[in-house]
Amino acid sequence: MKYKDWLSPEKSCRITVNRDSTYGLKDFLRQINLNKDKLKKIEALLVGAFRSNKFGSGFDFNEIREYKIGDDLRHISWNATAKTGILQTKEYFTEKEIYSYFLIDISNSMFCGNKPEPFIKLFAFLLNMAVNFSEKIGGVFFSDEIKYVFPLSGTGSQTNLLFKTFLNVLDGLSMQNKEKSFRKTVTNFSSALNFVKRSFLKKGLIFVISDFINISNWEKPIFETSQKQNIYLFQIYDSLDFNLPQEGYVALIDPETKQRCIVNTDSKMIWENYHNVMSEKQKRLKMFFESIGVHHLTIEKNDFI
C-alpha cells in the first residue's frame, strides 16, 4: 500500500530564494515571467481598480496662481487679485489615499502539491502592484487563527516585511514536512475577515489569497465586508483538489485535519464521486461570489509557466 502525503512544499516549490538579509521583493520578481495572459488580466483589473478609487477626504488647497482661460470662476481669489492687480485663482488637488490590505491563507492545504509555486509568485506580483499604486499596505496571515498582523504602513519597507515573513512561513512548513510534526488545524476564514472589519475602517482594496478548502461560516462575514470594501479573491488550486491520482490503494492524509483514510484511487466510482463533490463545491463557491459582486479569479501553476 502506498502512503500518500499531499503536504510537500519542499518538493513542489521549485523556486530559488536567496536567504541574504538584503534579498527583497524586487529581487524575487526578476525570476517571474510577468508577460503571461493571466497576469496581464489581473494587472488590467487592478490598475483600473486603483485608478478609479479616489478614497481621500476631498480637495486640499495647493497654491494661488494666475488665472488661465478655462479655470473654474468659483475659485478666483479676489483678495490676491486686488493685491497683485492680476486675476488670481486658487488651485486644488484631489486627495487620493488608496489603502491595500492582504488576507493570506497560510493553512497547510495552501502548500500541497503544486500550490506553493503559484502561491508565492502571485503574492509577490500583487505586492508589487500595491507598491506602485497604494499609499499604505497592511495584512493578516491566518490559518486556524490569526498568525501575523501587519498594520497599515508605508509601502516600501512593509512589502518586504510581508514577503520575507511569507518566505519564513514556507521554510517552517518545509521543516514540519521533514519532521512530520504537523499540528491539526482548520482554516478559520471568518475570524480573519471579522478582524479586518474591525481594524480596516477606511475604504480600500482587500486582496484574499486562499484555496477556500475546509472553511466554514464565512459567507456572512465576506458579504458584510464586501458591502464596505472592494474585495478581490484569488483562489490557488491544484489538480489534486478536483481529481484523484490513479495509483491504486493509497493512504490519504488531509493536510489540515490530519485525518487518514485508505482509498482505492483506481475505482471509477470513487474517482467520479470525489470529482463531482469537489466540482459542485467549486460551482457553489463561484455562484456565491458572483451573487455578492466580488471579483474571483482561479490561479494554478500553469499560469506562471
Secondary structure, DSSP 8 states (H G I E B T S, - for coil): -EEE--B-HHHH--------TT--HHHHHTTS----HHHHHHHHHHHHHHHH---SSSEEEEEEEE--TTS-GGGB-HHHHHHHSS-EEEEEEE----EEEEEEE-SGGGGBTT-HHHHHHHHHHHHHHHHHH-SEEEEEEESSSEEEEEEEEEHHHHHHHHHHHHHHHHHHHHHHHHHT--------HHHHHHHHHHH--S--EEEEEE---S--S-HHHHHHHHTTSEEEEEEE--GGGT-----SEEEEE-TTT--EEEEETT-HHHHHHHHHHHHHHHHHHHHHHHHHT-EEEEE-GGGG-
